[in-house]
Amino acid sequence: MKILVALTFTVCSLAIGLPVRSELREIRELHYQMGTVLDITLWHSDPEQAKNVLRRSVQEVHRLGGILSHYDPASALSMFNTQAGNGKIKIDRELFRLLALAMDFSLRTSGHFDVTVGPLVSLWQQAGEKGMLPEPHLLFQTLNLVGSQKLKLYETGEAELLKEGMKIDLGGIGKGFAVDRIVEILRQAKVKRALVNFGGSSLYALGSPPQEDSWPIGVKGIGEELVGVIRLKDRALSTSGSMGRYWEIEGVRYGHLINPKSGLPVVQPRGATAIATTATEAEALTKPPVLLGKQGIEMIKIFPQTESLLISESGEIFLSDGFASATHFRRFKNR
């Protein structure tokens, strides 16, 4: 399971228990999907209609899990991975769409976000189980299987992994894609106030709660302490931490995020938050700051309507130029 142990944000209680002047009622459901908790809160005048919308949202996430999971050998993604090196094949339409987005993110982050990182993840998982660092020649061989330029998409809806042994891992973008689909369903159902929180690492704030102009979101530090609060409305937020999961080898902790360029996991405890117009984009863009530190914040400036926050290994907080104004970030004292 891919569950971040150290969540870097949480929904504050500021919007809970407010007196409501309208007939809107708060409806909230939690479901276990894609190996983690899907938490949806919405405000609606008809509880039965609201529950029907929630039911359709959860069913859609479950369906997407059957397409995008690399743990399920019967998923569309797993079937595609098994065909690596065997030429192009027709793939699921939504898998194709997500891979196209991932390739664009990879291009614009100079390869620091890359869904072809799967072989490196497997290599370091095996190293962690053995308690031994990978042999240099094995690391080099595995690096040759990574790179979005080795993934080909065709206008016919076909796709190809050019080398045998390649493997797509959508763990760094799949939840965001699912959140965006939920938001589509909510909007189609005319829901105007909702908060979708998937696993504590991918979130969308639709509208605002009654009597509020935005949703209050608490920002947690690497050590789980709250470091501040932001306000969010009609925007997506995602967060990543280098040490949410880790492998300990020879007394050193190697984080679960791996640099696709070097093949090495992050060893510095860092956390990053990205704000974007879609959860898919926000989730992808948390990776460069975690991998590169302050340089990663500079890298994602090219993405419009996107802001980021980095908590460094020293605990220092760095913001992109427009983060504070876009989110009304209020940092707690002594942070």
Summary of the structure (lengths in Angstrom):
residues: 335
radius of gyration: 19.9
end to end distance: 32.2
largest distance: 66.5
contacts: 1168
relative contact order: 0.16
helix: 35%
strand: 26%
